[in-house]
Every structure is written in structure tokens, then in C-alpha cells.
Amino acid sequence: DIQLTQSPSSLSTSLGDRVTITCRASQSITNYLNWYQQKPGEAPNLLIYAASTLRTGVPSRFSGRGSGTDFTLTISSLQPEDFAIYYCQQTYNNFRTFGPGTKVDMK
Amino acid sequence: QVQLQESGPGLVKPSQTLSLTCTFSGGSLWGDDYRWTWIRQHPEKGLEWIGYTSYTGSTYSNPSLKSRPIISMDKSKNQFSLELTSVTVADTAVYYCARDRGGHCSPTYCSFWAIDLWGQGTLVTVSS
């Protein structure tokens, strides 16, 4: 199976900060990498698919980059509604896997 | 408005079978570019992908669950289901049904897949 690691596991930030989360795959997954946001008590919500495509309706402060094994999710200027847990997911093969998550909270 | 809704018992005894149903409303389960998926989340933990079924009948489940998941579809009711056999307390989790959607698909290949629709999730507790 393809393992995904995320770093950092958590970060304390302030409003307006630029935030970057890294996801690394144990083998090349080309661009089959998605990012989800999950808030407490809610189901996850798709933000970015195919590594860098912003889902319709998602604010443009979110962006994704990468291919192969290394990927990043960037929030250009953190807003109050962005405090959440972020997960990456690979869909390169039939056995989909998620990263362990990165918790973004307030400093 | 398309939506998914999980239903099923919230309490299951150890060694029994957990059974959940997901009802899709506002659309059809038909289509080669959909994978109807189950995911779970243990309390205060991350997401674990369980498996999927498709309209054509193909299924795939997480190898680490050792053939315990059985995922099926009832096309007439626009529902798909999860049965998880021989449960233990370690199977206590919030269970989500979801739609994994392929994009830019040819007959044999989609250039991306992503979960674009989730149910609200249902907590299943395994306890005697």
C-alpha cells in the first residue's frame, strides 16, 4: 500500500499567516493527490484535487502544488474559518489512503 | 440537491456484524466514473478508507481489514451498504459513506479521482 506522511502534525498560527502543509508519498503517485479540510463534528470537505486543481467554490487563498512523491497545501492568508484539520489522500490505485492529518489551530 | 445519508444501528455487540446503509438522493448511482465508498474515523483519530463498490459491481476493500468488509449495492433503492463482520471494540468509529468521483475519464482511465460528496457520518459503538 502507498503510505502518506504529513508535516507538521500540528501548527499554531495567527490570522493572516501563510501556512504550508507537506504531504509525502512512499512511491510516486503522479498527481493523484487530494486535500480535504475537516472541522469538528463535520465530514471532511474536498479543497483541492489532482494535486493543484481548486474545487469550485473553495477560496483562492488555498493552493496545491507537487507531483510524484512531494506535495504541498498552502493557505496564503489564514482566515478564522480555516482552523481545522487537513488531510491529504492518494487515489493512484484502488487502495486509497489518507495522510494522518495536520491540525491548524490558533496561536 | 444531491446528498448521502447513512443509516443503521448505533450499537453492535462484539463478534457480530456491523451493517450500514447509505441512501443517495438527488441522483443515480449509475456511472462508470463513480466509486461508492465507505470511510471511517476512530474517535479523535484520522480517516481510514474501508472500500468501495461501483455500479458495474466491482468492489475493493482495505487489505488491512482482512476481507471483513462486504460492500454491495441495491440499485432499485439507490442505496449501497457496508457489512463488517466479526467486529471488535476496535471497530468503534464514525462511519461515512461517500462518492469518489473520477474526472476526465476514458473507457479505461480517469485522470483524477476525488471524494466530492460525503454523508454526515454515523457513530457505531461496539460494546457488549
HADDOCK unambig.tbl for C-alpha pairs under 7 A between the chains (distance, minus, plus):
assign (segid A and resid 32 and name CA) (segid B and resid 112 and name CA) 5.93 0.50 0.50
assign (segid A and resid 34 and name CA) (segid B and resid 114 and name CA) 6.57 0.50 0.50
assign (segid A and resid 42 and name CA) (segid B and resid 120 and name CA) 6.77 0.50 0.50
assign (segid A and resid 43 and name CA) (segid B and resid 118 and name CA) 6.53 0.50 0.50
assign (segid A and resid 43 and name CA) (segid B and resid 120 and name CA) 5.75 0.50 0.50
assign (segid A and resid 43 and name CA) (segid B and resid 121 and name CA) 6.71 0.50 0.50
assign (segid A and resid 46 and name CA) (segid B and resid 115 and name CA) 6.74 0.50 0.50
assign (segid A and resid 46 and name CA) (segid B and resid 116 and name CA) 6.08 0.50 0.50
assign (segid A and resid 49 and name CA) (segid B and resid 114 and name CA) 6.24 0.50 0.50
assign (segid A and resid 50 and name CA) (segid B and resid 112 and name CA) 5.67 0.50 0.50
assign (segid A and resid 91 and name CA) (segid B and resid 113 and name CA) 5.97 0.50 0.50
assign (segid A and resid 94 and name CA) (segid B and resid 60 and name CA) 6.87 0.50 0.50
assign (segid A and resid 95 and name CA) (segid B and resid 62 and name CA) 6.26 0.50 0.50
assign (segid A and resid 96 and name CA) (segid B and resid 49 and name CA) 6.41 0.50 0.50
assign (segid A and resid 97 and name CA) (segid B and resid 49 and name CA) 6.19 0.50 0.50
assign (segid A and resid 98 and name CA) (segid B and resid 47 and name CA) 6.38 0.50 0.50
assign (segid A and resid 98 and name CA) (segid B and resid 48 and name CA) 6.90 0.50 0.50
assign (segid A and resid 100 and name CA) (segid B and resid 46 and name CA) 5.62 0.50 0.50
assign (segid A and resid 101 and name CA) (segid B and resid 46 and name CA) 6.47 0.50 0.50
